[in-house]
Amino acid sequence: MSTSSYDPADADLSLAALFAGWAMADEIQRRLADAGYGDIRFADGVVFQHLVAAPQPIGALADRLGVTQQATSKSVADLERRGYVHRTADPGDARARIVRLTARGEAVIDEGRRVRAELVAELAAELGPRRAEAARRFLVDVVDRLGADEPIRRRRVRPPA
């Protein structure tokens, strides 16, 4: 059986951006684990983005996530078990449940922001602030050019299908 290798320097733009994003996400995950959040997952952020501004009813959260209420309830139950969210009865509808971030949920979001900023600062210091900003701006322009900016603006980011 032969093994082949792949030089990242040979990657086209889409693969280079993907690999860089994965590498940064892995580093952020490692740093979050070091800070006491070893159980946090990249996918948790997909749910958190909808709870940052305000608590959400399960049904509204499911709509925003584009999945069933059953799938949302399962994700929320897992996040609740890990202490990141809490479900309470909806005062306006006894059948509905409201999902809100706990103090631990808010703390992991704050820590995630801190470690992302720290990593970007380290990369800028090592690779040059102009290069780092040019790369950031270029990737933002790609997002805009491909029409992918609106879900980001509305906090409706989903992993690729």
Buried (B, 14 or more C-beta within 10 A) or exposed (E): EEEEEEEEEEBEEEEBBEEBEEEBEEBBBEBBEEBEBEBBBEEBBBBBBBBEEEBBBBBBBBBBBEBEBEEBBEBBEBBBEBBBBBBEEBEEEEEBBBBBBBEBBBBBBEBBEEBBEEBBEEBBEEEEEEEBEEBEEEBEEEBEEEEEEEEEEEEBEEEEE
